Amino acid sequence: MSSTRLVQVGLLFAAKAMAAASKQCVDFNVPVPVVATNNRFTMPRVDSNIDAVQWALNFSVWDAPTPAQRNTSDIAIKETFNISARLCVPTTKNDKSDILQITVQGNAWDKRYWDVQVKPEEHSYVDAAISKGYPVLMFDRIGTGNSSLPNAYDVVQAATEVEILTQITAMARNGSLFSPASVPDLDPKHIVHVGHSFGSLLIAGFLTKHGDMSDAALLTGFLPNSTHLTDVPVATFEHDYAPVSDPARFGKFGSGYIVLTSENTLQKVYFTKDTLDPELLTYVEKIKQPEAVALYASSQQAFAIRGPAYKGPIQLIVGEFDYVNCNGDCRGTYTEANIKKSTFPTASDVTVYLQPNTAHALAVAKNATAVFDMMFSYLEKYGF
């Protein structure tokens, strides 16, 4: 990275900081330059709620075109995106202070997925990680939160998002992402990538392309090779055109941004009744985010380029009754051997854990603390 870029990153590192008994957090914006190859996909434009329904049907009918059939040409992306990030570190240095966790949430969320503010002692992954001594970096993916909101058809695609994660990881490793004045003594020697849902898919693609840039991975809400992975069509989950759905919240989003419609829809996507807390369901409605329509066609871009082999451990955690990954029941839908062979062939370990009585959004389920404990125990097992 050039000295000019380093100065720019330092200047944009925000002064806004929050102190707590066990953690210090700082919010900052970072410009992330990206060079990637996206695709131009044929799909209906979405500029109204009626369009949103038609778009969903276009992706859900029995003879819907495959992503390859939708692809009409390559698109060269060379652009710098503004990424809104938050870094939290323990206030006391410890033996895990040099193990940075970088988190990537799924579609329809921003970075708040990792730091739930309803009953945070049970649902904040950040607080749980801090209590174990880990620093945690979160960021809003493009098309969500306070990060750049680019073209939803041609720009917000998996290839671009993998490259953003690559650049953020590289800056974290070389120290250019952090301001010493704001976060004392942060000098990561190891990086663990932590994902949820589509964020886990992006990390899996990142490991395929840049396997030498990660030391361990915890992938939740993600089960490649599930025998029912594509059973549930997108039209099952109702979407509106985001700017019309809630102008106050989403008026800044443009054409092609859709949003899950209601608590009813959110329940279907993320929860199962036995571990559903109505207060958490309402909270998810409050913090939900739009999605760019091209994400649904572009997921396989993440695995298009193979680079240095990833040789670290990978834990996958999925809810037993995950509707998105397994059509509601993940038991008997996968084998660890098949996942390792198809997706992570050089990993030192691939372990899958089914969290009982849980659906797709593990952090907001009543038994979230059990999930967090499994994740930290896995890291401990492999020396992180």
Secondary structure, DSSP 8 states (H G I E B T S, - for coil): --HHHHHHHHHHS-S-EEE-SSEEEEEEEEEEEEEEEEEEE-----SSHHHHHHHHHHHHSTT---HHHHEEEEEEEEEEEEEEEEEEEESS--TTTTEEEEEE--TT--GGGGB--SSHHHHBHHHHHHHHT--EEEE--TTSTTS----TTTTSSHHHHHHHHHHHHHHHHHTTT--TTTSTT---SEEEEEEETHHHHHHHHHHHH-GGG-SEEEEES--TT-TTTT-S-GGGS-EEEHHHH-HHHHTT--TTEEEE--HHHHHHHH--GGG--HHHHHHHHHH---EETTHHHHGGGGGS---S---SEEEEEEETT-HHHHTT--TTS--HHHHHHHT-TT-SEEEEEEETT--S-GGGSTTHHHHHHHHHHHHHHTT-
